[in-house]
């Protein structure tokens, strides 16, 4: 099957600036303190490697992370904790945990410290659910804004965390603008994108993702990566990965490939114009977590320096990748499968070479979400997510674990 896609290859790659994203210590320790923490699996998928014509394809499976169906909880939790410490406790250096935050808030503000305080976010689904989960753990109210057209299953998932959800007519960017208006001394806006005057919290979202990339390093046990594929919305996730692997020898770092929906390819457009550029809506791709029209101000400098290739894909491409991953026993939602979809769409020999798809290459793909829209997943894949997992357990040779560590 031929998939519709577009590509852009920058003329040259620079060295990614590291100072804006130099992470704080203690992030992984904080995540380990959260309920249901475990290291997620890194799988080797020979069938996918054969289809791509490369030596090895590794898939980091974030279909379940901290009890939620996406990696987003990593950034949402760390950003929430650091925002509370900074704004409500006046500290930046404490060893953070849910228990420590509750204890310190009670000590400094009294037993009724929660009264009048709340968390707010805008989301296409996964980030907002992570913020809502943090509010639930802290027993705080939360308000989450979503753009029109958000799948009911994603809204229900957020509401199950105890949040109030409001639908904003317009795009994700309109939901972001609406959420920003709620900020006050007692309302913390936890956004994964940045704008003028608002950078600390989204920077900490990016820092929070570092736990996943550090896990990958440990699971690789010294093996090197040739290609890292990072699907992207505003660019926070991609910037986190690029900053992580760009901190080492420039000559040894992997090639970075960014994948976006064709209808929301703001990073590709920005690269082509050499300046932050809006991808005008409507953004109607089923890759809901990537439907963003404007890059993050703090993510864009990293991405613009480090990216080797941009790929924009249509929905059919990610549907194909969902089925390919399911055949290997991995449950991937529309956004989760997008990185692999970008590679599968590349058939031109010159483009394959520019992306780094050589026969001796080791390629990392990250499945960033599970079946967050179960109805669409069943329709696309032809079975439920539970059916895929049962098949994997029966047929372990299809996908084998490189290394999985426990708590």
C-alpha positions in Angstrom: 0.0 0.0 0.0 1.4 3.4 -0.9 0.9 6.1 1.7 0.7 9.8 1.1 3.5 11.7 2.7 5.7 14.7 2.3 9.3 15.1 3.4 11.7 18.0 4.1 15.5 17.6 4.7 17.3 20.6 6.1 20.5 21.6 4.4 22.6 21.2 7.5 22.3 20.1 11.1 23.8 22.3 13.8 24.6 21.4 17.4 21.6 21.4 19.6 21.7 24.1 22.4 21.7 22.3 25.7 21.5 25.1 28.3 17.7 25.8 28.0 17.0 22.1 28.8 19.7 21.2 31.3 17.5 19.1 33.6 17.2 19.2 37.4 18.3 16.2 39.4 15.8 14.0 41.1 13.3 13.6 38.2 13.5 9.8 38.0 13.4 9.5 41.8 10.2 11.6 41.8 8.6 9.3 39.2 9.6 6.2 41.1 7.7 7.6 44.1 4.4 7.8 42.1 1.8 5.0 42.3 2.2 2.2 39.7 5.6 3.2 38.5 7.5 0.6 36.5 10.0 0.7 33.7 8.2 0.3 30.4 9.3 -2.4 27.9 11.7 -2.0 25.0 10.9 -4.5 22.3 12.9 -5.8 19.4 10.7 -6.3 16.3 12.4 -8.4 13.6 9.3 -8.4 11.3 9.3 -4.6 11.3 13.1 -4.4 10.7 12.6 -6.7 7.7 9.9 -4.5 6.3 12.0 -1.4 6.7 15.1 -3.1 5.4 17.2 -2.3 8.4 19.1 -4.5 10.9 17.1 -3.8 14.1 13.9 -1.9 15.0 13.4 -1.3 18.7 10.0 -0.1 20.1 9.8 1.6 23.5 6.2 0.8 24.5 4.5 3.6 26.4 1.0 2.2 25.9 0.8 2.1 29.7 2.8 4.5 31.9 2.0 5.1 35.6 -1.4 3.6 35.1 -2.4 5.8 32.1 -2.4 5.0 28.4 0.4 7.4 27.4 3.9 8.6 28.3 2.5 12.1 28.9 2.1 11.5 32.6 5.9 11.7 32.9 5.9 15.4 31.9 2.6 16.3 33.4 3.5 15.0 36.8 6.9 16.6 37.0 5.6 19.9 35.7 2.8 19.9 38.2 5.0 19.1 41.2 7.6 21.7 40.3 4.9 24.3 39.6 3.4 23.8 43.1 6.8 23.9 44.7 7.7 27.1 42.9 4.4 29.0 43.1 2.8 27.8 46.3 5.8 26.8 48.4 8.4 29.2 47.1 11.1 26.5 46.6 12.9 25.0 43.7 15.3 22.6 45.3 13.3 20.2 47.5 13.2 16.4 46.8 9.7 16.2 45.4 7.0 13.7 46.0 3.2 13.7 46.4 3.6 13.1 50.1 6.1 15.9 50.6 4.0 18.4 48.7 0.9 17.6 50.7 2.8 17.8 54.0 4.5 21.0 53.1 1.3 22.7 51.9 -0.5 21.7 55.1 2.4 22.9 57.2 2.7 26.3 55.5 -1.0 27.0 54.5 -3.0 25.0 57.1 -5.2 22.0 56.9 -7.6 23.7 54.4 -4.8 24.5 51.9 -6.7 22.9 49.1 -9.7 25.3 49.3 -9.8 27.6 46.3 -6.7 26.0 44.6 -6.9 24.0 41.4 -5.0 22.8 38.3 -5.9 23.7 34.7 -4.6 22.4 31.4 -5.5 22.3 27.7 -5.1 19.0 25.8 -6.0 16.8 22.9 -6.3 14.0 25.5 -3.2 12.5 27.1 -1.5 15.5 28.7 -4.7 16.7 30.2 -5.4 13.3 31.6 -2.0 13.3 33.2 -2.6 16.7 34.9 -6.0 15.5 36.0 -4.4 12.4 37.6 -2.0 14.6 39.5 -4.9 16.7 40.7 -6.6 13.5 41.8 -3.5 12.3 43.7 -3.2 15.7 45.5 -7.0 15.8 46.0 -7.3 19.1 44.1 -10.0 20.0 41.6 -9.0 20.3 38.0 -10.4 21.9 34.8 -9.3 20.6 31.4 -10.0 22.3 28.1 -10.2 20.2 24.9 -10.7 21.3 21.3 -13.9 20.6 19.5 -13.9 17.1 17.9 -12.0 15.5 20.7 -13.1 11.8 20.9 -15.6 11.1 23.6 -13.5 8.3 24.9 -10.6 10.7 25.6 -13.0 13.1 27.3 -14.4 10.3 29.4 -10.9 9.2 30.4 -10.1 12.7 31.7 -13.4 12.9 33.6 -12.7 9.5 35.2 -9.8 11.3 36.9 -12.3 13.6 38.6 -11.7 16.6 36.3 -14.2 18.9 34.8 -13.8 19.1 31.0 -14.8 22.0 28.8 -14.9 21.8 25.0 -13.5 24.8 23.2 -14.8 25.6 19.7 -11.7 25.6 17.5 -8.3 24.0 17.5 -5.9 22.8 20.2 -4.3 26.2 20.0 -7.6 27.8 20.8 -7.9 25.5 23.9 -4.4 26.6 24.9 -5.4 30.2 24.7 -8.5 29.6 26.7 -6.6 27.8 29.5 -4.1 30.6 29.8 -6.8 33.0 30.8 -7.5 30.9 34.0 -4.1 31.5 35.5 -4.1 33.2 39.0 -2.4 32.9 42.4 -4.6 29.9 43.2 -4.9 28.4 39.7 -1.9 26.7 38.2 -1.9 26.3 34.4 0.1 23.2 33.5 0.7 23.4 29.8 3.1 21.4 27.6 3.6 24.2 25.2 5.1 27.7 25.8 4.3 31.2 24.9 5.8 34.6 25.6 6.2 34.9 29.4 5.2 31.3 30.1 8.2 29.0 29.8 9.1 27.4 33.2 6.2 24.9 33.4 6.5 23.6 29.8 10.3 23.4 30.3 9.6 21.1 33.2 7.2 19.1 31.1 10.1 18.4 28.7 12.4 17.6 31.7 9.9 15.1 32.9 10.2 13.0 29.7 13.9 12.5 30.5 13.0 9.5 32.7 11.8 7.5 29.6 15.0 8.3 27.6 17.2 7.4 30.6 15.4 4.0 30.8 16.1 3.4 27.1 19.8 4.1 27.7 19.8 1.5 30.4 17.9 -1.0 28.4 20.3 -0.6 25.4 23.2 -1.7 27.6 25.7 0.2 25.6 24.3 -0.5 22.2 24.1 2.6 19.9 21.2 4.0 17.9 21.5 5.1 14.3 18.0 6.6 13.8 15.6 8.0 16.4 12.1 8.7 15.2 10.1 11.3 17.3 6.5 12.1 16.4 5.5 15.6 17.3 2.8 18.1 18.1 4.1 21.3 19.6 7.6 19.7 19.8 8.1 19.1 23.5 8.5 15.3 23.2 10.8 15.6 20.2 12.9 18.3 21.9 13.3 16.2 25.0 14.7 13.2 23.0 17.0 15.4 20.9 18.3 17.2 24.0 19.0 13.8 25.7 20.9 12.2 22.9 22.6 15.4 21.6 24.4 15.9 24.9 27.0 13.4 23.8 29.6 13.3 21.1 28.1 15.0 18.0 29.6 12.4 15.7 28.1 9.5 17.6 24.6 10.8 18.1 21.7 9.3 16.0 19.9 10.9 13.1 16.7 12.5 14.3 13.5 12.2 12.3 10.4 14.2 13.2 6.9 12.9 12.1 3.8 15.0 12.0 0.3 14.9 10.5 0.0 16.5 7.1 -2.8 18.6 8.5 -0.7 19.9 11.4 2.9 20.0 10.2 3.9 23.1 12.0 7.5 22.0 12.6 8.1 21.1 9.0 6.6 24.5 7.9 8.8 26.3 10.5 11.9 24.5 9.2 11.2 25.4 5.6 10.6 29.1 6.5 13.4 29.2 9.1 11.0 30.7 11.7 8.1 29.6 13.8 5.2 29.2 11.5 1.5 28.4 12.1 -0.1 25.4 10.5 -3.5 26.8 10.1 -6.5 24.7 11.2 -8.7 22.9 11.1 -6.5 20.1 12.3 -8.6 17.0 11.6 -6.2 14.1 11.8 -7.1 11.2 14.0 -3.6 11.6 15.4 -5.2 13.8 18.1 -2.1 14.2 20.2 -0.2 15.7 17.3 -2.9 18.1 16.1 -1.1 21.3 17.0 -0.8 24.4 14.9 2.1 26.2 16.5 5.5 25.0 17.8 6.5 25.5 21.4 8.8 28.5 21.8 11.2 26.5 24.0 11.1 23.4 21.9 11.7 24.9 18.5 15.4 26.0 19.0 16.4 22.4 19.9 14.3 20.9 17.0 15.5 23.4 14.4 19.2 22.6 15.2 19.0 18.8 15.6 16.4 17.5 13.1 17.7 15.6 10.1 14.4 14.9 8.4 10.8 16.0 8.7 8.0 13.7 7.5 4.3 14.6 7.3 1.8 11.7 7.0 -1.9 11.2 6.5 -4.2 9.0 8.6 -3.9 6.0 6.4 -0.2 5.8 7.1 -0.7 5.7 10.8 -3.5 3.2 10.5 -1.1 0.9 8.6 1.5 1.3 11.3 -1.1 0.5 14.0 -1.8 -2.8 12.3 1.9 -3.6 11.8 2.6 -3.0 15.5 -0.5 -5.0 16.5 0.9 -7.9 14.4 4.0 -7.7 16.7 1.9 -7.6 19.8 2.1 -3.9 20.6 -1.0 -1.8 21.1 -0.5 1.6 19.5 -3.0 4.4 19.2 -3.1 6.8 16.3 -0.4 9.2 17.7 1.5 6.3 19.2 2.0 4.6 15.8 2.9 7.9 13.9 6.7 7.6 14.3 6.8 4.2 12.6 4.2 5.3 10.1 6.6 8.0 8.9 9.3 5.4 8.2 6.9 3.0 6.5 5.8 5.7 4.2 9.3 6.2 2.8 10.0 4.2 -0.3 12.2 6.4 -2.4 15.8 5.2 -2.3 17.3 8.7 -1.9 14.8 9.6 0.9 15.6 6.3 2.7 19.3 7.2 2.6 18.6 10.7 3.9 16.5 9.3 6.8 19.2 6.8 7.6 17.4 3.6 6.7 20.4 1.5 5.8 20.6 -2.3 6.0 22.9 -2.1 9.1 20.9 0.5 11.0 19.4 0.2 14.4 16.2 2.3 14.6 14.3 3.4 17.7 10.6 4.0 17.5 8.5 5.1 20.5 4.9 4.1 20.9 3.7 7.1 22.8 0.1 5.9 23.5 -2.1 2.9 23.7 -5.7 2.6 22.4 -7.0 6.0 23.7 -9.9 5.8 21.2 -10.9 2.2 21.6 -13.7 2.3 19.0 -11.4 3.6 16.3 -8.7 1.1 17.3 -11.1 -1.8 16.9 -12.2 -0.5 13.5 -8.6 0.0 12.2 -6.9 -3.0 13.7 -9.8 -5.5 13.5 -9.5 -6.5 17.2 -9.4 -5.0 20.6 -6.3 -3.9 22.5 -6.9 -6.8 24.9 -7.0 -9.2 21.9 -3.6 -7.9 20.7 -2.1 -8.4 24.2 -3.5 -11.9 24.4 -1.9 -12.7 21.0 1.4 -11.3 22.2 1.4 -13.5 25.3 0.7 -16.6 23.2 3.3 -15.8 20.6 6.3 -14.3 22.4 8.7 -15.0 19.5 7.0 -12.3 17.4 8.2 -9.6 19.7 11.0 -10.2 22.2 12.1 -8.0 25.1 15.5 -6.5 24.9 15.4 -5.7 28.6 12.6 -5.0 31.0 13.4 -3.7 34.5 11.0 -3.6 37.4 10.4 -1.0 40.0 
